[in-house]
Amino acid sequence: MNITIIGAGLAGSEAALQLSKHGVDVTLIEMRPETTTPAHTTGFAAEMVCSNSLKSRLPGTAAGLLKSELRLLGCELLPIAQAHSVPAGNALAVDREAFAVAVTQRLTDDARISFIRAEVKEIPSGKVIIATGPLTPDALTEKLIALSGAEHLYFFDAIAPIVAADSIDMRICFKKSRYDKGDDDYINCPFEKDEYYNFVSALREGDKHEAKEFENKFFENIGFRFYENCIPVEELARRGEDTLRYGVMRPVGLERDGKRFYGVLQLRPETASLTAYNLVGCQTMLKYPEQKRILHLIPGLQNAEILRYGSIHRNTYLNSPNILNPDMSFREKSDCYLAGQLTGVEGYVESIYSGLLTALNILGKLPSLPDETICGQLRRHLLTPSKNFQPANANFGLLPPLETRIRAKPERKKAMADRALEKMEEWVTQNNKIIE
Ligand SMILES: Cc1cc2nc3c(=O)[nH]c(=O)nc-3n(C[C@H](O)[C@H](O)[C@H](O)COP(=O)(O)OP(=O)(O)OC[C@H]3O[C@@H](n4cnc5c(N)ncnc54)[C@H](O)[C@@H]3O)c2cc1C
């Protein structure tokens, strides 16, 4: 069997490594670096385009649970991410370039994978996985529309700026994890009251990018939608003067010498060498000169060198429950499969999972995954028609309630996570021929 995979992103790379591991020959076609997207900057496979975080490692969180389930299912990308992780408290954050280089190396070294660089504009014949992501170019998007016959939905993301570590004023900023849990991975920018309100009003009044002509059409039709965890910081500031300091700039647990600040902006390491830091929660669609001006109002960042500005992007996905079979193939073309964010999952790890899921489906006979698991419920989400189908990420709300009610949230989540892992372990034992 030979399978063509279009797109060496997170989903396509995971699917290729899974298929190869099970003795299937793969032709993997990636358009970068010759043709790129508005968000990618390199030609490497599995490039992470916004945050460098794969979210929490803690088993009592939905993101942590999803990763634990994926490890049981034999996920290939997570160990590579682990090998290239950077300090980020309880989160699994990676040195994004080192991670992408390592994935590219694995793919090119794999004798069963033929890695080709070209933009695919027509769906090739034979068995094929389309994993071209939320920024699929127009030519292939048109083919997808023709194939699915379904309405395409669009929404928009904003990404956060990155600053150079040696330009941060550490006489003002300080290193500390919230409540001193974990290592001192984050750098904190402390705000006094007047500094905070000055920053908020600058954000509110800042000049932002106007939507392009084609995007405006969609504003009128469906409204402006953001990836939930990427709401632009200026949008949050507009919602209320104190929204930021009760949210992403919460000062609680970040006191210095017993002093609590009015607000604290956290910076997360972007690279293993700690040379660059990401402004946590500061995704923005402000114009670049405005970003520079407003960012320099942040205590400790007065002279910060901006290595990457925030920006705005289109995001595309299909209405999977209406167009796909349970094995993720198109109803109209059963040798053509879908994977990644295009299917209606949302997030890096969810996209990796989707690549794994589609590969396991192709390897054959994937019986339904346990309902008690995040993986099982994300799969169900992709197959269950709804009036207003929206992308889903890992969250405890997906899981069925426990048989015995537990009132305290942390204990309840832990019990749900324990149940999920137990069910997944059972499933893996019963299906070891598929995933071993
Ligand atoms: C701007 C932006 C920011 C995001 N930020 C986050 C975040 O911070 N955290 C998070 O968890 N999720 C984030 N997401 C959501 C999502 O997790 C990522 O987009 C994720 O990379 C999706 O994985 P994927 O494999 O489906 O697509 P991608 O990783 O985008 O991979 C698709 C690949 O296909 C290639 N390709 C596309 N079309 C063709 C073609 N016609 N021929 C050949 N190759 C093609 C692309 O070059 C790319 O390499 C973000 C999404 C966007 C758009």
The ligand as an ORCA input file, in Angstrom:
! r2SCAN-3c Opt
* xyz 0 1
  C      -2.197     31.664     13.016
  C      -2.519     30.456     13.801
  C      -2.087     30.353     15.116
  C      -2.372     29.216     15.872
  N      -1.924     29.140     17.144
  C      -2.119     28.045     17.892
  C      -1.574     27.963     19.216
  O      -0.945     28.865     19.704
  N      -1.789     26.847     19.916
  C      -2.473     25.809     19.404
  O      -2.607     24.795     20.106
  N      -3.011     25.863     18.151
  C      -2.849     26.964     17.386
  N      -3.371     27.061     16.115
  C      -4.248     26.003     15.618
  C      -3.619     24.694     15.115
  O      -3.283     23.936     16.193
  C      -2.434     24.821     14.223
  O      -2.772     25.542     13.095
  C      -1.877     23.435     13.799
  O      -0.629     23.650     13.229
  C      -2.772     22.682     12.835
  O      -2.148     21.507     12.424
  P      -2.364     20.922     10.967
  O      -1.414     19.792     10.800
  O      -3.798     20.686     10.732
  O      -1.952     22.114      9.983
  P      -0.517     22.784      9.776
  O       0.352     22.536     10.941
  O      -0.772     24.174      9.340
  O       0.088     21.953      8.561
  C      -0.423     22.030      7.264
  C       0.756     21.849      6.319
  O       0.274     21.682      4.999
  C       1.059     22.447      4.104
  N       0.201     22.725      2.935
  C      -0.920     23.474      2.905
  N      -1.481     23.430      1.683
  C      -0.698     22.655      0.913
  C      -0.761     22.240     -0.430
  N      -1.749     22.617     -1.240
  N       0.226     21.447     -0.915
  C       1.244     21.040     -0.098
  N       1.351     21.402      1.192
  C       0.383     22.192      1.713
  C       1.425     23.670      4.931
  O       2.574     24.318      4.418
  C       1.666     23.058      6.302
  O       2.985     22.632      6.469
  C      -3.123     28.168     15.310
  C      -3.569     28.274     14.002
  C      -3.282     29.399     13.250
  C      -3.770     29.486     11.841
*
